[in-house]
Amino acid sequence: MGRHLWHGPRKLGLSQEELGILAGLSRQTVNLVLRGLEQRGLVSLEFGRVNILDDQGLMDLAMAPGSRAAG
Protein backbone atom coordinates (compact mmCIF):
# COMPACT_ATOMS: atom_id res chain seq x y z
CA MET A 1 0.00 0.00 0.00
CA GLY A 2 1.40 3.39 -0.94
CA ARG A 3 2.55 5.79 1.72
CA HIS A 4 -0.08 8.27 0.51
CA LEU A 5 -2.83 5.91 1.63
CA TRP A 6 -1.12 4.60 4.76
CA HIS A 7 -1.00 6.94 7.75
CA GLY A 8 1.04 6.24 10.86
CA PRO A 9 3.97 3.91 11.34
CA ARG A 10 4.46 0.97 9.03
CA LYS A 11 5.65 -2.24 10.60
CA LEU A 12 8.07 -4.63 8.92
CA GLY A 13 7.74 -8.07 10.44
CA LEU A 14 11.34 -9.05 9.70
CA SER A 15 14.14 -9.77 12.12
CA GLN A 16 17.50 -8.08 11.77
CA GLU A 17 18.94 -11.39 10.65
CA GLU A 18 16.29 -11.69 7.92
CA LEU A 19 16.93 -8.10 6.80
CA GLY A 20 20.64 -8.91 6.66
CA ILE A 21 20.01 -11.94 4.46
CA LEU A 22 17.87 -9.87 2.09
CA ALA A 23 20.45 -7.07 1.93
CA GLY A 24 23.52 -9.31 1.86
CA LEU A 25 24.77 -7.88 5.17
CA SER A 26 25.59 -9.34 8.55
CA ARG A 27 23.05 -9.07 11.36
CA GLN A 28 25.60 -6.94 13.23
CA THR A 29 25.82 -4.44 10.35
CA VAL A 30 22.02 -4.27 10.06
CA ASN A 31 21.82 -3.66 13.81
CA LEU A 32 24.35 -0.82 13.60
CA VAL A 33 22.49 0.88 10.73
CA LEU A 34 19.07 0.44 12.34
CA ARG A 35 20.31 1.86 15.65
CA GLY A 36 21.52 4.94 13.79
CA LEU A 37 18.15 5.30 12.07
CA GLU A 38 16.43 4.88 15.42
CA GLN A 39 18.57 7.64 16.96
CA ARG A 40 17.47 9.95 14.13
CA GLY A 41 13.80 9.16 14.86
CA LEU A 42 13.25 7.51 11.48
CA VAL A 43 12.45 4.03 12.78
CA SER A 44 11.71 2.31 16.06
CA LEU A 45 12.82 -1.22 16.83
CA GLU A 46 10.95 -4.05 18.51
CA PHE A 47 11.79 -7.72 18.76
CA GLY A 48 11.47 -9.11 15.23
CA ARG A 49 10.06 -5.87 13.86
CA VAL A 50 11.10 -2.51 12.44
CA ASN A 51 8.56 0.29 12.60
CA ILE A 52 8.99 2.99 9.96
CA LEU A 53 8.15 6.30 11.60
CA ASP A 54 9.28 8.82 8.98
CA ASP A 55 9.01 7.73 5.33
CA GLN A 56 10.08 11.11 3.99
CA GLY A 57 13.05 11.29 6.34
CA LEU A 58 14.24 7.88 5.15
CA MET A 59 13.82 8.94 1.53
CA ASP A 60 15.71 12.19 2.15
CA LEU A 61 18.55 10.29 3.81
CA ALA A 62 18.72 7.74 1.00
CA MET A 63 18.84 10.46 -1.66
CA ALA A 64 21.31 12.74 0.14
CA PRO A 65 24.59 13.45 -1.66
CA GLY A 66 27.16 10.87 -0.63
CA SER A 67 24.53 8.29 0.24
CA ARG A 68 25.11 4.88 -1.30
CA ALA A 69 21.45 4.79 -2.31
CA ALA A 70 21.72 8.10 -4.15
CA GLY A 71 24.18 7.07 -6.74
Backbone hydrogen bonds, N-H to C=O, Kabsch-Sander energy under -0.5 kcal/mol:
donor,donor_aa,acceptor,acceptor_aa,energy
5,L,2,G,-1.4
6,W,2,G,-1.0
7,H,5,L,-0.6
10,R,52,I,-1.7
12,L,10,R,-0.5
12,L,50,V,-3.4
13,G,11,K,-0.7
14,L,12,L,-1.7
19,L,15,S,-2.5
20,G,16,Q,-2.2
21,I,17,E,-2.2
22,L,18,E,-2.3
23,A,19,L,-2.2
24,G,20,G,-1.3
25,L,20,G,-2.6
30,V,26,S,-2.2
31,N,27,R,-2.6
32,L,28,Q,-2.2
33,V,29,T,-2.4
34,L,30,V,-2.9
35,R,31,N,-2.4
36,G,32,L,-1.7
37,L,33,V,-2.2
38,E,34,L,-2.4
39,Q,35,R,-2.3
40,R,36,G,-1.3
41,G,38,E,-1.4
42,L,37,L,-2.4
43,V,37,L,-0.8
44,S,51,N,-2.2
46,E,49,R,-2.5
49,R,46,E,-2.1
50,V,12,L,-2.0
51,N,44,S,-3.1
52,I,10,R,-3.4
52,I,50,V,-0.6
53,L,42,L,-2.4
53,L,51,N,-0.7
54,D,42,L,-1.7
58,L,54,D,-2.1
59,M,55,D,-2.3
60,D,56,Q,-2.9
61,L,57,G,-2.2
62,A,58,L,-2.5
63,M,59,M,-2.0
64,A,60,D,-0.6
64,A,61,L,-0.8
67,S,64,A,-2.4
70,A,67,S,-0.7
71,G,67,S,-0.8
